[in-house]
Amino acid sequence: MSKRHQKCVIWHNRPTAHISCLYPEILALIFGHLDVKDKGSAARVCSSWRDACYHKSVWKGVEAAIHLRHCDRCPANAQDCGLHNALFDSLVRRGIKKIQLLSIRRSVREVVVGVPKLESLNLIGCYNLTDEWLTSALTHRMNSLTELNLSMCKPITDHSLERIGDHLKNLEHLDLSGCSNITNTGLLELSMELKRLKYLNLRSCRHVSDVGIGHIAGATQETTLAGAGLFTLEFLGLQDCQKITDDSLRHISTALCHLHAVNLSFCSSITDFGLKHLSSMSNLRDINLRSCDNITDTGLAHLSDGSVRNLQVLDVSFSSDKIGDPGLVHISQKLIHLRSLSLNACSGITDEGVIKISRTLSCLRVLNLGQCNKITDKGLCAIGQHLVNLTNIDLYGCSLISTVGLEKIMQLPNLNLNLKLWQKDQQISSNSNQSSNQC
């Protein structure tokens, strides 16, 4: 046999290389790029893949979504069930520290005990969660838990907030949106204890009033004496808190100096005078005033004349005719760092106002003009000429624009359009013209 033939035989008989031959660390690096479902599928292929998939780096930052249900194999105390213990042991082994409970039919305590270094607990939409079930889980100091989402857990009351304040001292993110039984008393409990809280969402907490916001800002007698207050807050969500007035904004502007974003949408009692308080907050980057019926051009003048010169996101949508061109003049002169401006259904806005902001808001990325039915091609031409960094524009319901104006803005390199209602209007108009021609 020739040497050349011998080399060919050796080449063909050599062991076939396979992905499973890779070091577990390399496999883990590869599996780390898969989505959660594919990671689970890969773990079932073979033992070497399973071991690699269970490396903690593969599951870093992953939130496990589970159902906490009754089980026929569970004993009465529901804590010695091998099935549930295996589940939590698996989560711990993979280093998963974030859990979302999709549904619950028992106390949350089993999760807290099963994953002792839990960092995030998401209970959004667990409508049957009660104070009893939650407080039975919070029986000891949990220093690792920094995020708790109780959104839409409507049975929760101030009693749970008291327990949260006692045992979750390191909490940074708390979502109570839709917890309609929360009152000012519960906010007082939180303001006394949660010294690291950065995010607080109180959307639709209908009992929260100026007194509760005063507790948060350390402005009431109870909090002043105790030196209490949520002074580290960076986001405060007050959407649809109907008892909030300008006094709340006065409290906020006085004490919450780290606040970056505030959501006041649907707070119908907020007025222009309240915005004068907010205008003194130099760290504000995001203000949502959607459907605040008493905000007018005067309020925008207050904001523009204040210290919020680095504001990046402003939403004054659905103000009807109370926001118009004069308000846009104020914005164009002072709020030149805006990256997102929402003016949907502001019927007082015309091309003149659009031209003003187009010439000065060079940082603008998002512009929402939906249902501003006085905008024409003239305004679009100004946008196309000056707002070269624009990536999203909403022209829903702007029936006076035509393809002439659209061609101007379509020249922008990274633009996305919302033209649904405009296209429908154009089709109706076209059909009407055809019918008249036929007649």
Secondary structure by P-SEA (a helix, b strand, c coil): ccaaaaaaaaaaaccccccccccaaaaaaaaccccaaaaaaaaaccaaaaaaaacccccccbbbbbbbcccccccccccccaaaaaaaaaaaaacccbbbcccccccaaaaaaacccccbbbbcccccccaaaaaaaaccccccccbbbbcccccccaaaaaaaaaccccccbbbbcccccccaaaaaaaaaccccccbbbbcccccccaaaaaaaacccaaaaaaccccccccbbbbcccccccaaaaaaaaaccccccbbbbcccccccaaaaaaacccccccbbbbcccccccaaaaaaaaacccccccbbbbccccccccaaaaaaaaaccccccbbbbcccccccaaaaaaaaaccccccbbbbcccccccaaaaaaaaaccccccbbbbcccccccaaaaaaaccccccccccaaaaaaaaaaaaaaaaaaac
